[in-house]
């Protein structure tokens, strides 16, 4: 009895093999719309990793948000003035309206709680209920701000020229999209103030988005270079294109299988 040979079968039935290959490729391509993007470097570690387990325990114990964006506001003439404080309040109010922001825990002058002790009585009140307008109100606000050591170098710099708005994000929120919306809010404000948007989700999601854009540009360029080199080697365009199609189908099959198995589109996946 003659032993079955896949190579011989493929050579004897080329059209059938091509049709089956195209059908299988199309089946794997149907998985692409289900692709999810994961740019969180923490997920590159195993769930049982000591560092990741410890980090999750700290977040759970203290009720911390996994992601947070910080908006820095600087005025060389000083933050404590009616105009700048009004801008801070407007910016904070607009940020709290953004979908994906944990608005209940946004920390800024209008939202932060000021805890003080007066003659044995503990007083808890918002730091800035209204925008100070008179010189007396500004002086009282400045005193509340700088007399509380919890605020110094956290919500206000010691020189009084820089403040920060802490913006925690809900689980699953896209840091880049929220950062872009925040930048849109900041662009509407005019004056002497300078604005900065920073935070791990900003850099992480921006890196991920830009990386995939660049891969969409450079991957075809790399393919054209490979095609050119193969043509120089074999002097046969049809053979060179055939080899490239084989490589492309292998990539589609691999990516489709990984997506079907639930693997998200991550940095490590694309490196592999």
Secondary structure as GFF3:
##gff-version 3
##sequence-region A 1 272
A	DSSP	alpha_helix	6	12	.	.	.	ID=ss1
A	DSSP	alpha_helix	14	29	.	.	.	ID=ss2
A	DSSP	three_ten_helix	32	34	.	.	.	ID=ss3
A	DSSP	beta_strand	37	38	.	.	.	ID=ss4
A	DSSP	three_ten_helix	41	44	.	.	.	ID=ss5
A	DSSP	alpha_helix	50	62	.	.	.	ID=ss6
A	DSSP	beta_strand	68	74	.	.	.	ID=ss7
A	DSSP	alpha_helix	82	95	.	.	.	ID=ss8
A	DSSP	three_ten_helix	103	105	.	.	.	ID=ss9
A	DSSP	beta_strand	113	118	.	.	.	ID=ss10
A	DSSP	beta_strand	121	126	.	.	.	ID=ss11
A	DSSP	alpha_helix	135	147	.	.	.	ID=ss12
A	DSSP	beta_strand	162	168	.	.	.	ID=ss13
A	DSSP	alpha_helix	175	187	.	.	.	ID=ss14
A	DSSP	beta_strand	194	198	.	.	.	ID=ss15
A	DSSP	alpha_helix	200	234	.	.	.	ID=ss16
A	DSSP	alpha_helix	237	260	.	.	.	ID=ss17
A	DSSP	beta_strand	265	266	.	.	.	ID=ss18
A	DSSP	alpha_helix	267	271	.	.	.	ID=ss19
###
